[in-house]
């Protein structure tokens, strides 16, 4: 990762990208798109593609990169396989056979979408080739399923790697890789709210995060319960980010895969999405924050369908399932004790002083001190001092070490050694938190 951003993309594509980038349907690179949108799909209905077809895909020249996947421990007779097969076939039916272009292995198909009813009579043939299209990748049939431990992370990586390879050849014009999910309803200004790339590059933006909220799509009694649980979990995410922001952490941002737009050069610098069955979004952003700015957009929210899910081992879906099993949602202890964020703030404020003093000389709580020692902070301080010539350089080194992952570990260690979590009712009285009461 020592190479420059300019050279990062070709090096990444050559050494670290998934093999799918070398197996694209040949016709794809002859087309031109403004945007690339990457979505993994597992056990999904085709509704989300129709939703996009009626909005963003009609309004923009966008390539929708869809990785239809399932883990390799699922038998091909399982309903997941039939759901994926049905999705694949349904999406093929969006275009006539002469608009479906397979690669040599027939595990990728480039589907030219016809929005002719939206075109004018004066448009040329060249202009008609600059509309939206769909690229589907088969990672669900026998022999092609994704290794269980690599899960959604690999699915996202395949899609983003394809997008990056098309950005490199200028098949896709915009240098951003938009990542989302099938349950996300994207706002009409989804693409346009990203600032001009020259402005983003000037301030070294590595990624943008869209605001979001969970919502009920089908207003049944059961879905209302699901939505209540999902909204409670969402509140806990907002509380966590608010606490980090109040404490002065540089890692105070949401980490939901359906809300991320990442700059291609920065994506290559950190070697793409980690191949994990969950938290791939968290770990990607954790790495990206060390290469540039992670900025939360002031824009319309992405609306995410409230639904329980076992597609990943942890995250919103599994958390909602656990909440639904509780006798009373109001009793859920989802919110970290505010004292933890106070200690985090004291530590981050005192950290620069370590350039000229020892950890023992800092005015921090005993619990903070013991927690940091358990995290081997002494070795990190010694390394930062050995590689820094100024206080600013020392702080950069320490903030790189005390990253989003170690921040969460610090919080969990304090929680587990005496600062138990609290309910929403208690969290409402915390100064840095303003609950969303919609």
N, C-alpha and C positions, 0 to 999 in steps of 0.2 A: 504493500500500500504506500510505498515511498515514492512511486512514480507520480508524475504530474497528472492533473485532471485531463489534459489534452490527450495524453497517450493511454489513459486508463481504459477507454472503451475498446480499442483494438486488442489490447493485452487481455482484457477480461473475456472478450468474445473468443479469442484464440485458446485461452487456457482454462477458463472456469465456467463458461456458459454451458447449458445443457445441449445435448446433441440435436435436439429438435430444430435448432436454428439452422442446421445444415441440411435439413430434410423438408424445407418449405416447398409447397407447390410452386413451380417455376413462374407461373403467370403472376403470382402475387407481387413479385418485385418489379413488375412492369406497370403496376398501378401507383397511384399517388393519394396519400391521405394526410389530413391535417393533424389528426389525433389518433392515439392508440389507447384503448381501454381494455385492461386485463381482468378477467373474472374466472375464478375456479368454480366448477359446478359439480356437486355430488348430491344425488337424490333431490333434484330440483325439477319443478315443472317448467314448461317453456314460457310461462307468463312474463317473466322478467325480460326476455328478449322481445316479446311483443310490446311491452311497455317502452323499451328503449327504441324500438322501431317506430313508435308513434311520437317520439320526442327527439332525443339527441341524434339518433341515426338518420332521421329525416332532415334535421336542421344543419348537420355538419357532415363533412367528409371524414368519417371515423371508421377505423378498423377495430371491430370487437373481437378480441382474442379470447376464446373460450376453451378452457381445459376441462373436459368432461372426465372426471376421475373417480376412482374408488380405491380403498386400501386393498392390498393383495391378500389379506386374510379373510376377505368376504367371498364366499362361494359364488360362482357364476349363476347359480340357481336362485340366489338371494334376490329380494325385491329391489335392492340397490342397483343390481345389474339391469333388471327390466326397466327401472326408472330411467337409467342412463341411456339404455338402448332406445327407449321411447323418445327421450329428449333429442338424441342424435337424429333419429329418423324424422321427427317433427320439424326440426330446423332445416333439414335437407329439403323438405317440402316447401320451404319459403321461396325456392327458386327452381326454375326449369332445369332439367339435366344438363343442358349446354352451358349453364351458369355455375355448375359445380365442377371444381377442378381439384383432383386428388394429387397427392404426391406419389412417388414411386411405391412406397410401402402401403399406401392407402390408409394410413393412420392419421393423416391430416387432410382436410378438405377446405378449400377456399371457395366461399359461396358469395357470388355477386348479388347483392340485394337490389331489387328493382323498385325504385320510388318514382317511376316515370310520371305518375299522376301529379307529382309536385314540381316537375320540370316545365320550363317554358318552351315554346316552339322555336325560339331563337338560339337555344343552347346547342353547341356543336357536339360532335361525337367525342372529342377530347374531353369536353366538360362533363359529358355523361359518364365517362370513365373515372371521374373524380368523386363519385358518391361514396356512400358507406358500404362496407362489406363485412363478412363474418369469416373468421378462421377458426375451425374446430379442430381440436387435437384429441385423439382417442388415447386416454390413459385409464380405461376402465375394462376393456375386454381381456380375455385370458391371455396372459403373457405380457400385457401392457399395463396392468394395474400398478399403482404406486406403492412402494414399500411402506409398510405400516408405520414405521418410526419416522418416515420422511413426510408423510401426510400432506396437509394443506400447504406447508412451506415449499415443498417441491413443486406442487401444482402452481403456486404463485410464481415461483422462480422460473419455471418453463415459460409461462405467459410473459413475464417481464423481460426475460432474456430474448424472446422472439421480438418483443417491442423494441428493445435496445438494438438488436441487429438490424431492424428496419429503419430505425433512426440513423444508424451509422451509414446506411446506404441511401439515405434521404428519401426512402419510400414513405416514411412518416416524417412530416416537416417539423412538428413541435418536439423539442428535446425532453419533454416530460412523459413519464409513464404513469398513467392514471390506473389506480388499483381499486377495485370494489368487489361487491358480492351480489349474489342473486336476490337477496332479501333487501337490498338498498334501493330506495327510490331517489334518483338523482335530480337535483333542481335544474331548471331550464338554463341557468347561467353557469352550469357546472364547469364547462371548459373556459368560458370567457373571464372568469374571476381570477384566474392565474395571471399575475402581472407579466408584462412584456419580459421576454427572456433576458434582454440586456439589463433591465432593472434588477431582475432576480440574480443575475450573475454578478452584478456590481456589489450587491450586499451578501453574496455567497449563500444563497438559499439552497439548501440540500433537499428540502421537502416542504410541502404545504399540507396542512391538516384541515379538513373541512369540519365545520361544526355539525353536530348530528343530534338526533333525538329518536327514541323508539316510539312506535305508534301502532295502534290497532288498525288492521286493514279490514278484517271481517268482525264486525261488532257483536259477536255472540257472547253469551254469559261466560263460557269457558275462556274465550280470548280476553275478556276483561280481566279475569284472574291472572292470566299469563302476562297481560300488559302491566298490571299492578306490580307483579314480581319483577318484570323487566325494568320498569321505571325505577323501582327501588335500587336495583343493581346499578342502573345508570347514575342515580344520585350518588352512589358510593364511588363511582369512577370520577364524577365531577368533584366530589369532596377531596379525593386523593390529589387530583391535579391542582385544585385550589390550595390545598395544604402545601404542596411542593412550591407553588408560585409564591405563596406568602413567606415560605422559608428561604426563598432566594435560590432555589435549585435551578440549574440550567436545563434540567430534564423535565420541566413542568409542561407536559403536553400529553394529549390522549394518544393511545396506541391501538387503534382499531383498523384492521386491514381494509375495511370498506371505505375508509375516509382519507386515504393517502395518495398524494401525487408526488412522485420522486423524480428529481433531476437525473437524467441518464448518466452524466459524468460521475456524479456522486454515487449512484447505484453501482457503477463499475468499480469505483474506488474501494467500496466495502465488500465487494465480491457477491453482491446480490442478496436475495432472500436466503436466510438459513434454511436448510432442509430439515424441518422439524414438524412434528404432528400438531403443534400448537405454539402460540406465543411468537410465531415467526415475525409478526408485525412489530412486537415490542423489541425484539432483538435487532431487527433491521433499523428501526428508528434510533435505537441506542447507539448503533455504529454510525449512522448518518449524522447524529448530533456532534460527533467528534470531527466531522469534515466540513460542516457548515451550519447554517441556521435552520431550525425547524420552526416554521411560522404557522400559527393558526389563523385561518382566513376569517375575515369579517364578511360573511356571505350567507346566503340562504342555507338552511340546514339540509343535510341528507336525512331522509326519513327511513329508518330501519324497521322492518317488520318485527313486532314482538312475537317471539316463538321459542319454545324450548328446543334443544337440539343436542344430539350426541355425535355430531359430525366430528368434533374435536374433543380431546380429553379435558380441556379447561377453557375458560373464557365465558362469554355471555350465556351461550346456550346451556352448558352444564350448570352454571351458577343459578340460572332461572329454574332448572329442574329441582335443584336442592331447595330453593326458596319455596317452591310450590308444595314441597313435602312437609313444610313447617305448619304447626297448628295455627299460628298467628304470624303474619308477615311483620307486624309492628314490633315483634320481639326479636327480629333478626339483628344480630350484632355485626353489622357490615362495615362500620366506620371506625378507622383507627383513632385511638385516644389522642386528643389535641396536644397533650403533653409531649407526645412523640415528635410532632412537628415543631414544637418549641425547642426541643433539644436539637433537632436537625438544623433549625435556624441559628441557634447559638454556635453549633459546630461550623457551619458554613461561613458565618460572620467572623469567627476566630481563626479560620483556616489560614489566611494570609500571614498571620503572625508567626506561623511555624517556620517561615523562612529564616527567622532570626532567633527562634527559641525552641524548646522541646515541648513535646506533648504534655508532659507533667506540669509545665508552667502555664498552660492555658486554663482560663477560667471556664470550665465546662463541668456538667454534672458527672458524678461518679459513674452513673449508669451509662452515660455517653462514653466516658473514658474506657470502661470495661468492654463495652460493645465494640468500640473501634479496635481495641487490642485483640479481641476475638477475631476481627476481620483482618488481622495482620497489617494494621495501619503503619506500624514502625518501619516495615520493609518498604512500603510505598513512600513514606516521608524521606527515607534515606535515598531512594532512587531518584525522587523529584529534586532533592537538593544536589545530588551528584550531576544531574543533567540540566540544571538551571543556573543562569547567571544573574537573574533578577527576580524580584518578588512576583512580577507578572508571569514570567516563565514558569516559576514554581507553581503558581496557582493553576496555570494551564495543565501542567503535569498532574496535579492532584485532582483537578476536576475531570480529567480523562480517566484516572484510576477510580475515583468515587463517582462512577457513572450511574445511569439509571438502574442498572442491575444491582449495584452495591448500595445505592440509595434504598431500594426496596428491601434488600437484605438487612440493612441497618434498621429499618422500620419494623421488619418482622422480628428481629432479635429483641428489640425493645418491647414489642407487643408480647412476646413469649416469656419475658422475664419480669412481667408485672403490670404493664400498661394494657389492660384488656380492652377490646374493642367495645364500641357503644352503639346504641340504636339511633335511628333517624331522629326521633324526638330529642335525644340528647345532642345530636350533631347540629340541630337547628339553632342551638344556643352558642355555637362556636363562632368566634368573631370573623374568621376568614371565609366562612361558608354561607352562601345565600342559596338555599334550596329552591329548585324549580318546582313550583306547585301546580303545573298544568295537569 
